[in-house]
Amino acid sequence: MADGTAPGGAHTGTCVVRAEADGSGCLRITVTARVDVEDQPAERSGATTSITTAIGRVQDFLDTFVRQGR
């Protein structure tokens, strides 16, 4: 969608979770979120080894996305 909205006027956001195992067996999780696909400067990305932290970042994205969509 060229204007960043889905059919019916809903806005569109993205949240990508990438999990990588490093050579020592540790898990590295990167969460990249953009509440509005048209607002690239507002993209947030962070890496962690904590599953709880990664889930919290996804939850923060979803909460913000819902609030901004009203």
C-alpha positions, -999 to +999 in steps of 0.1 A: +000+000+000+016+032-011+000+053+017+008+029+046-028+019+052-044-015+048-078-019+030-106-003+049-084+025+062-065+005+089-029+015+095-001-010+090+029-017+112+057-043+113+074-062+140+102-086+130+117-111+155+150-126+145+166-154+165+202-164+160+224-189+178+260-178+181+289-202+182+289-206+220+253-218+221+238-185+232+206-172+217+206-136+203+171-122+196+167-090+176+133-073+176+127-046+150+094-027+152+078+001+132+043+011+144+037+028+110+054+013+080+056+048+064+076+062+094+110+048+089+128+071+113+105+058+141+118+022+136+132+007+168+155-022+169+172-039+199+191-071+205+189-092+237+197-127+249+166-127+271+135-143+258+114-124+284+129-091+272+122-099+236+086-108+244+082-076+263+094-056+233+069-073+210+041-066+236+052-030+237+049-028+199+014-044+199+002-021+227+015+010+209+001-001+176-034-006+191-033+028+209-022+046+177-048+028+156-078+043+175 
